[in-house]
Amino acid sequence: MDLLTTVCRHGRDLKLIVWKLGEADEEHLSTALPVEEVATPRPQPWMLHLLEVNTLNFCAFAICSSAPGSVATASEVLIAVPNTLHSDAIDIYQLPSQIRIHTIKAGDKMGMAMCLALLHHKDALTLIAAFENGYATVHRLEPDDQWVTAYHSQAHSQPVLSLSVFNDFFITSSADSIIAKHPIPTDLFFPLGDTVPPGSTERVVEIVDEEPKGKSLLSAGLTSSSSQGLKPPRKGVAWKDPLKAINTKHSGQQSLDIRSDGRIFATAGWDSKVRVYSTKTMKELAVLKWHQVGCYAVTFADVMISDQTEEENSTSNDNKATGSSNTRTGSLIRTGLSVKEQRIATARKTHWIAAGAKDGKISLWDIY
């Protein structure tokens, strides 16, 4: 299943459809907008897969490769969607087999699942889910094929509207004015406790350095009993505290996305503004004003620097190239490229911000 030539659509018709859409297929498709009436029928792409799923909620699907690696070139992918019967549970399907392989129950009275993320984190399949009651959870698939809740925190008082993941943390925004940064734990939290639990009736036997060579049955029994009392089984619990939470004083941050280098993230708000924050300090860096109505979506261009570009950057740094413009684009301009090709190469390495509003207008920004 090549995601470079496919489009996944999750509509409100109880269906998740995967379409095949290559560059050669674009010539035969209609260019008329959906609101335009055309006399001829609109050609449709080739349908690869159709899943009957629950779409009567806010939550969109999440996707990742079945094995660690790039999802774009994976032969098998995993798709997470809300459960068909219980909106607070999550189903994971495998494509192309279209078989449901996992169902994860996050907890009681969580409300509807609002947003999901599915990824391979530290050699374990990990599901991140946020819910209507403001909770965010992290679930890890253990080697025994059992799901363990490693994180369970309520940083929001209103439904979570968006989440974005980067390396070892993820950030959530909600209908309230809180933005929270959460960890992605790799293990449970084991609270430190007394050697002997308070109120225990077990007898404690003092252990001396030199023990007699021969033991009576009574002393052996007491020693065994005391050792069991001294080392009660430790039970792990889910982590509960976010890394950082800020009150932005701006309610309704509908969409959130972290830039591909993890340095900043952007939010789209109901107040028509796009805001940019630092992922490290969580401080507001910029406010982008252009839209006249509420913004519902924001995303960064996915800039992946190749090894060759990194080598060119390091060579450029060693040579101590001067000039801010040369430092930014010098690694992209190669000998033999025309001016047009250089502009295209520069545009592809720019961290564009795209924001979409309720009126259907999309704005494109280039900052930092």
Buried (B, 14 or more C-beta within 10 A) or exposed (E): BEBEBBEBEBEEEEEBBBBBBEEEBEEEEEEEEEEEEEEEEEEEBEEBBEBEBBBEBBBBBBBBBBEBEEBEEBEEBBBBBBBBEBBBBBBBBBBEEBEBEBEBBBBEEBBBBBBBBBBBBEEBBBBBBBBBBBBBBBBBBEEEEEBBBBBBBBBBEBBBBBBBBBEEBBBBBBBBBBBBBBBBBBEBEEEEEEEBEEEEEBEEBEEEEEEEEEEEEEEEEBBEBBEEBBEBEEEEEBBEEBBBBBEBEBBBBBBBBBBBEEBBBBBBBBBBBBBBBEBEEBEBBBEBEEBEEBBBBBBBBEEEEEEEBEEBBEEBEEEEEEEEEEEEBBBBBEEEEEEEEBBEBEEEBEBBBBBBBBEEEEBEBEEE
